[in-house]
Amino acid sequence: MKYVVYDKSNSNKIVEITRYVKSYKTAAAAKAAITRASKKYIATAGTEVRNGRFYEDYRIDKDPQFIYAVAEFSDYYENLETKVERTNLVTGEKFMESINTPYYCSPSSESYWSM
């Protein structure tokens, strides 16, 4: 089984937490990646001094541990994946495709038709 990390706040789109990694062998590995991303976010958010007062840049709505979730690969594609409506660039027909489809692989893009 494989597991994916998806963004609950952004149409359930799959997220690359670490570079070029979109799936994990275990749920624990996926959760660990979210935890590492959260710790990195907290460390970089820090505090800032403006006009002699401390301001924290940490926002709970941007912390990975609150906006990301883990799902099993097949469960994600059957139940959670969002479909979006796009227009074919050549024919002008509307069609539905996965939100995770890369732009250059979509018939709605010029790069798809120029290959």
N, C-alpha and C positions, 0 to 999 in steps of 0.2 A: 504494500500500500504506500501511496505517496500522500503528502499533506501540502496544502498551500496556505499562504497568509494573504488575506484579503482586507481591503479597506472598507469598514462598515459605514463610514461617513461619505464615501464617494462611489455610490452605485455598485458596491461589491466588486470593485476592480482588483485583480491580483497585483500584489506589491512585491517588488524586488527589494528586500531589506538589505541583503548583502549583494555586492556586485555580481551580476549574471546568475543569481540563484533564485529560481521561481518555485522550486518544490523541495520538500524535505522528506527524508526517509521515515522519520517518526514525528509524532505530534509534539513530543518533548523537545526535539531539535527546533521545530518551528516556534514553539513558545520561548525557547532560549534566545532565538534570534530577535524576537519581539522585546524581550527583557533587555538585551544588549542595546538595541536601538533606543529604548526608553532611557536607559542610563546615559547614553551618549547625548540624547536630547536634553536631559536634566543638567548634565555637566556643561553643555554649551549655552543653555539658556541664561544661567547665572543671574547676577544682579548688576545694575547699572546706576551710576550716580548722575542725576540731573538736577540742577539748581539746588545742590546741597542735600537732596533727598534720595533715598534708595528706592529703586523700582525693580521689580522682578519681571523678567521677560517670559517666565514660565507660564504657559497656558495649558490647562487641563484638556482643552479641546484639540490640542496639537500633539499631546503625548502619545506615542505609539501604543503603549499598553492599554489605552482607553479607546483608540480608534481602529486598531487592527484586531482581527480574530483568525482562528485556525479552523480549517475544514479539511475533511478527507477529499481527495482529488475527485472521485466520481460523484460524491455527494455535492460538491461545489458545482460541477458542471450540470448535474441534473436539477438541482433545486435553487441554487443561489445566483448563478451567473446571470447578469443583466444583458438583455438584447437591446440594441439601439437601431433606429430606423435611419438609413442612409439612402442617398440617391446615386444610382449608377451614372458615372460621368459621361459615358458614351450614349447609352440608350435613354437616360432620363427616368428610368423606372425606379420606384422605391423598393427597397429590400431590407430585411432584418439581418443583422450580424452581431457577433459577440462584441462586447465592449473591450475585450482583450485582443482583438485583431489588430496587428500592427498596421499603421497607416499605409505603408507601401504594399501591403498584401490585400488592401481593400479596393474593390472595383470603383469606389467613390473617389479614388485619388489618381492624379495624373501619373505618378510614378508607376502605378500598377499597369497602366496602359502603354507606357513608353518602353517597357522591357522587351 
